[in-house]
Amino acid sequence: MASKIALVTGANKGLGYETVKALLQSDKPYHVYLGSRSVELGQKAAQQLRTECVDLSNTVEHLQLDLTDDESISNAYNTVNAKHGRLDVLINNAGLTKDLEGLRGQVTQRESLLGSYNVNVAGTHTLTYTMMPLLLKSSDARILFVSGLGSFVDARAGKIPLPANLQPGWPKSELEFETVGYRCSKVALNMLMLDYHWKLQADGVKVWAVLPGFLATDLGDARDWAIEQGAKHPSVGGLLMRDVVEGKRDHHVGCLIDRDGLHEY
């Protein structure tokens, strides 16, 4: 059986790394592109995975990929096309938040929000659009958009990470953690997923937005805080991604999903 060709963005650490690892450990054949902006960190991560998965037949290869750089995206397309001529799985995991920098005054509020949108929405869309000709050459193409904190239902119910002692006045000096730009970008990402889902109906491409759960990653330099709040190891999310890739959530195509089933927008 020929290996499925998969690309995971933002994969030199955290959820992306664990997603690549989960695919490498599968009993199904994969060649996985580990996408990362930094060549050095990406190559180091790929080598670490080869060490951790030394007895496995699946393979991993670093792919330089900066979602803010159209030339980098074009080069990534050319690499995959030249070597394989198709792409079976695209996992849009790369994400960015500058909310804490905005909270601390290290960047402007505009820069804070645009930072998230540039990577999480515009960059993800540009990569997906660019890779589409390769995905359409697959007999079972799958696109996963990694969502998070972007549910209107949750936000309306007050499920926003805010302290309980907010006082009158502005700015809110009690805030020690901020997610507004990230949350807004993930709402937009959910819409992006739905747009691709409906546009690709005639092509048979399966598309999801996946909530990996509250994980202890380095996103926003908040790993220690997340651990204190009970976040799970990123490998939990990696296994969920693999389940989606391997058909265990095909009954939820075109939906926002989590480990337990459907999640309301």
C-alpha positions in Angstrom: 0.0 0.0 0.0 1.4 3.4 -1.0 2.0 5.9 1.8 -0.4 8.7 2.3 1.3 12.1 1.9 0.5 14.4 4.9 1.5 17.9 5.7 1.2 19.3 9.2 1.9 23.0 9.7 3.5 24.5 12.8 4.8 21.1 13.7 8.2 21.6 15.3 6.6 21.5 18.7 3.3 21.2 20.7 0.2 19.9 19.0 1.7 19.9 15.6 4.7 17.8 16.7 2.4 15.3 18.5 0.2 15.1 15.4 3.2 14.1 13.3 4.3 11.6 15.9 0.8 10.1 16.0 0.8 9.6 12.3 4.3 8.1 12.3 3.2 5.6 15.0 0.1 4.5 13.0 -0.1 1.1 11.5 -1.1 2.8 8.3 1.6 4.0 5.9 2.5 7.7 5.9 5.1 10.1 4.7 4.7 13.2 6.8 5.9 16.7 6.0 6.7 18.5 9.2 6.0 22.1 8.4 7.8 24.8 10.3 8.9 28.4 9.8 12.4 27.8 11.1 14.6 25.4 9.1 16.8 24.7 12.1 13.9 24.0 14.5 12.1 22.0 11.9 15.0 19.8 11.0 15.8 19.3 14.7 12.2 18.2 15.4 12.2 15.8 12.4 15.4 14.2 13.6 14.0 13.9 17.2 10.9 12.1 15.8 13.1 9.7 13.8 14.9 8.9 17.1 11.6 8.5 19.0 10.1 6.4 16.3 13.2 4.5 15.2 11.5 1.1 14.8 8.7 2.4 12.6 8.5 2.3 8.8 6.7 5.6 8.4 8.8 8.6 7.4 9.0 12.3 8.2 10.6 15.1 6.3 11.0 18.8 7.3 9.3 21.3 5.0 10.1 25.0 5.5 6.8 26.8 5.6 6.1 30.4 6.7 2.4 31.2 6.5 3.1 35.0 6.3 5.4 34.5 3.2 3.7 33.7 -0.1 7.0 32.6 -1.7 7.6 30.1 1.2 4.1 28.7 0.5 4.8 28.5 -3.2 8.1 26.7 -2.6 6.3 24.2 -0.3 3.9 23.4 -3.1 6.7 22.9 -5.6 8.5 20.6 -3.2 5.5 18.3 -2.6 4.5 18.4 -6.2 7.9 17.5 -7.5 8.4 14.6 -5.1 4.8 13.2 -4.9 2.5 14.9 -7.3 -0.3 14.9 -4.7 -1.2 15.6 -1.1 -3.6 13.4 0.8 -3.8 15.2 4.1 -3.4 18.8 5.1 -3.6 19.6 8.8 -3.7 23.4 9.3 -2.3 23.5 12.8 0.0 26.5 12.7 -1.4 29.3 14.9 -0.2 32.6 16.4 -1.4 34.9 19.1 0.0 38.3 20.0 -2.7 38.9 22.7 -0.3 38.9 25.6 2.1 41.3 23.8 -0.9 43.5 23.3 -1.9 43.3 26.9 1.6 44.2 28.0 1.9 47.1 25.6 4.7 45.4 23.6 2.6 45.8 20.4 -0.4 48.0 19.5 -3.9 46.6 19.7 -4.1 46.7 15.9 -0.8 44.7 15.6 -2.1 42.2 18.2 -5.2 41.3 16.3 -3.7 41.5 12.8 -0.9 39.1 13.9 -3.4 36.4 14.7 -5.5 37.0 11.6 -2.4 37.1 9.3 -1.3 33.6 10.3 -4.5 31.9 11.5 -6.8 33.0 8.7 -5.0 34.7 5.8 -2.0 32.4 5.9 -4.0 29.2 6.4 -6.3 30.2 3.6 -3.4 31.0 1.2 -1.7 27.6 2.0 -4.9 25.6 1.6 -5.8 27.4 -1.7 -2.3 26.9 -3.0 -2.2 23.2 -2.1 -5.7 22.4 -3.5 -4.5 21.1 -6.9 -2.4 18.5 -5.1 -5.2 17.6 -2.8 -7.6 17.1 -5.7 -5.2 14.5 -7.1 -5.7 12.4 -4.0 -8.4 9.6 -3.9 -9.2 10.5 -0.3 -8.2 14.1 0.4 -8.7 15.4 3.9 -8.3 18.9 5.3 -8.3 19.6 9.0 -8.4 23.1 10.4 -7.3 23.3 14.1 -9.8 25.5 15.8 -10.0 26.6 19.5 -11.8 29.1 21.7 -13.9 30.2 18.7 -17.4 29.1 19.7 -20.2 31.7 19.9 -22.2 29.4 22.1 -19.3 29.1 24.6 -18.6 32.8 24.5 -22.3 33.7 25.0 -22.3 31.4 28.1 -19.4 33.3 29.5 -16.8 30.7 28.8 -14.0 33.2 28.3 -10.8 33.1 30.3 -11.3 36.2 32.5 -10.6 36.8 36.1 -13.6 36.9 38.5 -12.7 40.2 40.1 -13.0 42.6 37.1 -13.6 46.2 38.4 -15.0 49.2 36.7 -12.6 51.3 34.5 -10.4 50.9 31.5 -8.1 49.2 30.7 -8.8 46.2 32.9 -5.6 46.1 35.0 -6.7 42.8 36.6 -6.1 41.0 33.3 -3.1 38.7 33.4 -4.1 36.7 30.3 -5.7 37.7 27.0 -7.2 35.8 24.1 -9.4 38.2 22.2 -7.4 38.3 18.9 -6.9 34.5 18.9 -10.6 33.8 19.7 -11.7 36.2 16.9 -9.4 34.6 14.4 -10.6 31.1 15.2 -14.2 32.2 14.6 -13.1 33.3 11.2 -11.2 30.0 10.7 -14.4 28.1 11.4 -16.1 30.1 8.6 -13.1 29.3 6.4 -13.6 25.6 7.0 -17.3 25.8 6.1 -16.5 27.7 2.9 -14.1 25.1 1.8 -16.5 22.3 2.8 -19.2 23.6 0.6 -17.0 24.6 -2.3 -15.4 21.1 -2.4 -18.7 19.1 -2.4 -18.3 18.0 -6.0 -14.7 17.0 -5.5 -15.2 14.7 -2.5 -12.7 16.4 -0.3 -13.5 15.9 3.4 -13.1 19.0 5.6 -13.3 19.5 9.4 -12.6 22.1 12.1 -11.1 20.2 15.0 -11.1 21.4 18.7 -8.1 19.5 20.2 -9.1 20.5 23.7 -7.2 22.5 26.4 -3.6 21.5 25.8 -0.4 22.6 27.4 1.5 24.1 24.5 3.7 27.1 24.0 1.1 29.1 22.2 1.3 32.7 23.5 4.0 31.7 25.9 1.3 30.4 28.2 2.4 26.8 28.7 3.0 27.1 32.5 -0.3 28.9 33.0 -2.1 26.2 31.0 -0.5 23.4 33.1 -1.6 25.1 36.3 -5.2 25.3 34.9 -5.2 21.5 34.2 -4.4 21.4 30.5 -3.7 18.0 28.9 -0.5 16.9 27.2 -0.5 17.8 23.4 -0.4 14.1 22.5 -4.1 13.9 23.4 -4.8 16.3 20.6 -2.4 14.5 18.2 -4.3 11.2 18.6 -7.6 13.0 17.9 -6.1 14.4 14.7 -5.1 10.9 13.7 -8.5 9.6 14.3 -10.0 12.2 12.0 -7.4 11.5 9.3 -8.0 7.7 9.5 -11.8 7.9 9.1 -13.1 7.7 12.6 -15.0 11.0 12.3 -16.2 10.7 8.7 -19.8 11.0 10.0 -19.0 14.5 11.1 -17.5 15.9 7.9 -18.1 19.7 7.5 -18.5 20.2 11.2 -16.7 21.6 14.2 -15.8 18.6 16.3 -14.0 17.7 19.6 -13.0 14.5 21.3 -16.6 13.9 22.4 -18.4 14.6 19.2 -19.9 17.7 17.6 -19.2 21.1 19.1 -21.6 24.0 18.6 -20.3 27.1 16.8 
